[in-house]
Amino acid sequence: MAAPLLLSDLYIYPVKSLGGIRLTEAVVEPRGLRHDRRWLIVNERNQFMTQRQTTAMAHLKVAPAYNGFLLSHQQRPELPPLYVPFEATPEKTLFVTIWDDMVFAWRARPECDEWLTQALGQPCKLVYMSDMVRRDTEPALNPEGQLVSFADAYPFLLIGQTSLADLNGRLAEPVGMERFRPNLVFSGGEAFAEDGWDQFQIGGLSFRAVRACGRCVLTTINPATAQKSPLGEPLRTLAAYRTEDGSAMFGQNVTSYNRGLLHVGEPVAVASYKTPSVY
């Protein structure tokens, strides 16, 4: 008898491109899980920064704190941890660029900018996306007008544990789920079963798997050591059997139609299927 589909992990990433916080429950909102990627680091030209170009960001660690989180530098113990609340206040605003979008954002406290500038060795600022900002997902695939935070393109990323197990079975050195930065992780089912999902439910909440997620060089950086794989793994192996339109695919970009609370351990039920891609 096949194992049931269950929500096995929940993650939020308070600052885009920094580490995640593992949760046992999370609130689903129009832009994704509450507090997920609402903060963003921008350079002196107000353009978004990620580990893709600024690998030093991999040294910054995120830990939960009361009504917020702590940032620390794993190689700079002389830098005291920085407390950042989950939400900012609209005292100062500016326009920032993320991919092809320009949106207004609220500034963090000056000491946040000073800490990050020192930690990363270049001028930068920390900014927050308020509920007043409208940033849409891809209109061609989401005519209903879904919102997204400072995440790359979609409010949720879903990955099955058996999909990671399939990939790790092909790697000389297995990698953890944190390499792929999912929000929703489920157990049960066959490897890459999520590729064929269309509408599904977790507990009493409805979701839609829109399209597969193309992976980038970020997956080759070990979050524990901030070192990049000299062989380009796991991206190289993934690309050998999971390529579509020139990108290595892993996980599903997901939207949701409602608000509510998710709990780890809740059942996952697939309501409808789409034709899975062939890699």
C-alpha positions as CSV (number, residue, x, y, z in Angstrom):
1,M,0.0,0.0,0.0
2,A,1.4,3.4,-1.0
3,A,2.3,5.8,1.7
4,P,-0.1,8.7,2.1
5,L,0.8,12.2,0.9
6,L,1.6,14.4,4.0
7,L,2.9,17.9,4.5
8,S,6.3,17.1,6.1
9,D,8.0,20.5,6.3
10,L,7.3,24.2,6.1
11,Y,9.9,26.9,5.5
12,I,10.0,30.7,5.4
13,Y,12.9,32.8,4.2
14,P,12.4,36.2,5.8
15,V,15.1,37.8,3.6
16,K,15.4,36.9,0.0
17,S,18.4,34.8,-0.8
18,L,19.3,34.2,2.9
19,G,18.6,31.1,5.0
20,G,15.3,29.7,6.0
21,I,13.4,29.1,9.2
22,R,11.7,25.7,9.7
23,L,8.2,25.9,11.1
24,T,5.6,23.5,12.4
25,E,2.7,25.8,11.2
26,A,2.4,28.8,8.9
27,V,-0.2,31.2,7.8
28,V,-1.1,31.2,4.1
29,E,-1.5,34.8,2.7
30,P,-2.0,36.2,-0.9
31,R,1.8,36.6,-1.3
32,G,2.8,33.2,0.2
33,L,3.5,32.1,3.7
34,R,3.4,34.9,6.2
35,H,6.8,36.6,6.6
36,D,8.3,34.8,3.6
37,R,10.7,37.0,1.6
38,R,9.2,40.3,2.7
39,W,12.7,41.7,3.3
40,L,15.2,42.3,0.5
41,I,18.9,43.5,0.4
42,V,19.6,46.0,-2.3
43,N,22.8,47.7,-3.5
44,E,23.6,51.4,-3.7
45,R,21.6,51.6,-7.0
46,N,18.6,50.0,-5.2
47,Q,18.8,46.8,-7.3
48,F,18.2,43.5,-5.6
49,M,21.1,41.3,-4.4
50,T,21.2,37.5,-4.2
51,Q,23.9,34.9,-3.7
52,R,24.0,34.4,-7.5
53,Q,26.2,37.5,-7.8
54,T,27.1,38.2,-4.1
55,T,28.3,34.9,-2.8
56,A,29.3,36.5,0.6
57,M,25.6,36.5,1.4
58,A,25.9,32.8,2.0
59,H,27.8,33.6,5.2
60,L,24.8,35.3,6.7
61,K,22.7,33.1,8.9
62,V,19.1,33.5,9.9
63,A,17.7,32.4,13.3
64,P,14.2,32.8,14.7
65,A,13.6,35.5,17.4
66,Y,10.6,37.0,19.1
67,N,8.4,38.7,16.4
68,G,11.4,38.7,14.1
69,F,14.7,37.0,13.4
70,L,18.5,37.4,14.0
71,L,21.1,37.8,11.3
72,S,24.7,36.7,12.1
73,H,27.9,36.2,10.1
74,Q,29.3,32.7,10.4
75,Q,32.9,33.9,9.8
76,R,32.7,37.3,11.6
77,P,32.1,36.6,15.3
78,E,33.0,40.2,16.1
79,L,29.8,41.3,14.4
80,P,27.0,41.1,17.0
81,P,23.8,39.5,15.8
82,L,21.4,41.9,14.2
83,Y,17.7,41.7,15.3
84,V,15.2,42.4,12.5
85,P,11.4,42.5,13.1
86,F,9.2,40.6,10.8
87,E,7.5,43.9,9.7
88,A,8.8,47.4,9.1
89,T,7.3,50.8,9.5
90,P,6.7,53.3,6.7
91,E,9.1,56.0,7.9
92,K,11.2,56.1,4.8
93,T,10.4,54.6,1.4
94,L,12.3,54.1,-1.9
95,F,11.8,52.4,-5.2
96,V,13.7,49.1,-5.7
97,T,14.2,46.9,-8.7
98,I,13.8,43.1,-8.6
99,W,14.1,41.3,-11.9
100,D,11.9,43.3,-14.3
101,D,9.8,44.8,-11.6
102,M,10.1,48.1,-9.8
103,V,8.2,48.5,-6.6
104,F,8.3,50.8,-3.6
105,A,9.6,49.5,-0.3
106,W,10.0,50.7,3.3
107,R,13.5,51.2,4.7
108,A,14.8,49.3,7.7
109,R,16.4,51.0,10.6
110,P,19.8,52.7,9.7
111,E,21.7,50.2,11.9
112,C,20.4,47.4,9.7
113,D,22.0,49.0,6.6
114,E,25.2,49.7,8.5
115,W,25.4,46.0,9.7
116,L,24.8,44.6,6.3
117,T,27.3,47.0,4.6
118,Q,29.9,45.9,7.1
119,A,29.0,42.2,6.8
120,L,29.0,42.1,3.0
121,G,31.8,44.6,2.4
122,Q,29.8,46.9,0.1
123,P,27.1,49.6,0.5
124,C,23.7,48.0,0.8
125,K,20.3,48.6,2.3
126,L,17.6,46.4,3.8
127,V,14.0,47.1,2.6
128,Y,10.6,45.7,3.3
129,M,7.6,45.0,1.1
130,S,4.3,46.2,2.6
131,D,0.8,44.9,1.9
132,M,0.2,48.0,-0.2
133,V,2.6,46.9,-2.9
134,R,1.2,45.0,-5.9
135,R,3.7,42.6,-7.6
136,D,2.0,40.1,-9.8
137,T,3.1,36.6,-10.9
138,E,3.4,35.8,-14.6
139,P,0.1,37.2,-16.1
140,A,0.1,34.7,-19.0
141,L,-0.1,31.8,-16.6
142,N,-2.1,33.4,-13.9
143,P,-4.9,35.5,-15.4
144,E,-6.6,35.6,-12.1
145,G,-3.9,38.0,-10.8
146,Q,-1.8,36.2,-8.1
147,L,0.5,38.3,-6.0
148,V,4.1,37.5,-5.0
149,S,6.5,38.9,-2.4
150,F,10.2,39.5,-3.2
151,A,10.4,35.8,-4.2
152,D,11.7,35.3,-7.8
153,A,8.3,34.7,-9.4
154,Y,5.8,32.7,-7.4
155,P,4.5,32.8,-3.8
156,F,5.2,29.1,-3.0
157,L,7.7,26.4,-4.0
158,L,6.7,22.7,-3.5
159,I,9.1,19.8,-3.5
160,G,8.5,16.1,-2.7
161,Q,10.9,14.3,-0.4
162,T,11.0,11.3,-2.8
163,S,12.1,13.7,-5.6
164,L,15.1,14.8,-3.5
165,A,15.8,11.1,-2.8
166,D,15.8,10.3,-6.5
167,L,18.4,13.1,-7.1
168,N,20.5,12.1,-4.2
169,G,20.6,8.5,-5.5
170,R,22.5,9.9,-8.5
171,L,24.9,12.1,-6.6
172,A,28.3,11.2,-5.2
173,E,27.6,13.4,-2.2
174,P,23.9,13.8,-1.2
175,V,22.5,17.3,-0.6
176,G,19.8,18.5,1.8
177,M,16.5,20.0,0.9
178,E,17.8,23.4,2.0
179,R,19.7,23.7,-1.3
180,F,16.4,24.1,-3.1
181,R,14.7,26.6,-0.7
182,P,11.2,25.2,-0.8
183,N,8.2,26.5,1.3
184,L,6.2,23.3,1.1
185,V,7.7,19.8,1.4
186,F,5.6,16.6,1.3
187,S,6.3,13.0,1.9
188,G,4.8,10.0,0.0
189,G,4.2,9.4,-3.6
190,E,6.7,8.7,-6.4
191,A,9.6,10.8,-7.4
192,F,8.6,14.0,-9.2
193,A,4.9,13.1,-8.8
194,E,4.4,16.9,-8.2
195,D,5.2,17.5,-11.9
196,G,1.8,16.1,-12.8
197,W,-0.3,17.9,-10.2
198,D,-2.7,20.7,-11.1
199,Q,-5.1,21.5,-8.3
200,F,-4.4,20.1,-4.8
201,Q,-5.2,20.6,-1.2
202,I,-3.2,20.6,2.0
203,G,-5.6,20.3,5.0
204,G,-8.5,22.5,4.0
205,L,-6.5,24.9,1.8
206,S,-6.5,24.8,-2.0
207,F,-3.4,25.3,-4.2
208,R,-2.4,25.2,-7.8
209,A,0.8,23.9,-9.2
210,V,1.5,26.3,-12.1
211,R,4.8,25.3,-13.6
212,A,8.1,23.6,-12.9
213,C,10.9,25.7,-11.3
214,G,14.1,26.2,-13.3
215,R,17.1,26.0,-11.0
216,C,20.2,28.2,-10.9
217,V,23.7,28.3,-9.6
218,L,22.5,29.0,-6.1
219,T,21.8,25.3,-5.7
220,T,25.6,24.6,-6.0
221,I,26.4,26.7,-2.9
222,N,26.6,24.6,0.3
223,P,24.7,26.7,2.9
224,A,26.6,25.2,5.8
225,T,30.0,26.2,4.4
226,A,29.2,28.9,1.9
227,Q,31.4,27.0,-0.6
228,K,30.4,26.5,-4.2
229,S,30.7,23.0,-5.6
230,P,33.7,22.8,-8.0
231,L,31.8,20.2,-10.1
232,G,28.6,22.3,-10.2
233,E,26.6,19.8,-8.3
234,P,23.8,19.1,-7.8
235,L,22.9,21.3,-10.8
236,R,25.0,19.3,-13.2
237,T,23.4,16.0,-12.4
238,L,20.0,17.5,-12.3
239,A,20.4,19.0,-15.7
240,A,21.4,15.6,-17.1
241,Y,17.9,14.2,-16.7
242,R,15.6,17.1,-15.7
243,T,16.1,19.7,-18.5
244,E,13.4,21.7,-20.2
245,D,14.0,24.8,-22.4
246,G,17.6,24.9,-21.3
247,S,16.9,24.9,-17.5
248,A,17.3,22.2,-14.9
249,M,13.9,21.7,-13.3
250,F,13.2,20.8,-9.7
251,G,10.0,21.5,-7.8
252,Q,6.8,23.2,-8.7
253,N,5.9,26.9,-8.5
254,V,2.6,27.2,-6.7
255,T,-0.2,29.7,-6.1
256,S,-3.1,29.6,-3.6
257,Y,-6.7,30.8,-3.7
258,N,-7.3,31.3,0.0
259,R,-6.0,32.2,3.4
260,G,-5.6,30.0,6.4
261,L,-3.3,28.0,8.6
262,L,-1.1,25.0,7.5
263,H,0.3,22.4,9.9
264,V,3.1,19.9,9.4
265,G,1.5,16.5,9.2
266,E,-1.6,17.5,7.4
267,P,-2.8,15.3,4.4
268,V,-2.1,16.4,0.9
269,A,-4.9,15.5,-1.6
270,V,-4.5,15.9,-5.4
271,A,-7.8,17.1,-7.0
272,S,-6.7,17.3,-10.6
273,Y,-3.8,16.5,-12.8
274,K,-2.0,18.0,-15.8
275,T,0.2,16.2,-18.3
276,P,3.6,16.0,-16.8
277,S,6.6,17.3,-18.7
278,V,9.1,14.8,-20.1
279,Y,12.7,15.6,-19.1
